[in-house]
Amino acid sequence: MDEEQLQELVLTALKLVRYDCEHQTAAGPLYLAEGTFDSPADELRAYIRQEYAAWAAAR
C-alpha cells in the first residue's frame, strides 16, 4: 500500500468516526469522541473493526 492509499484509508475511517459522533450511531462499546489524522492507528483500526463486525452481523 502506498502513502496515498494509506492517507485515503485513514480519511475514510475518520469520516465514519465523525459521522458516528455527530449522529450517535456507534455500534459497540468502543467510542472515539474525536478522530483526527493524528489519532493512533490502533484506536482507528479497533473502531473500524467494531463497526464492520456490527454491520456484517446485521446483514
C-alpha positions, 0 to 999 in steps of 0.5 A: 500500500502506498502513502496515498492509499494509506492517507485515503484509508485513514480519511475514510475511517475518520469520516465514519468516526465523525459521522458516528459522533455527530449522529450517535450511531456507534455500534459497540462499546468502543467510542472515539469522541474525536478522530483526527489524522493524528489519532493512533492507528490502533484506536482507528483500526479497533473502531473500524473493526467494531463497526464492520463486525456490527454491520456484517452481523446485521446483514 
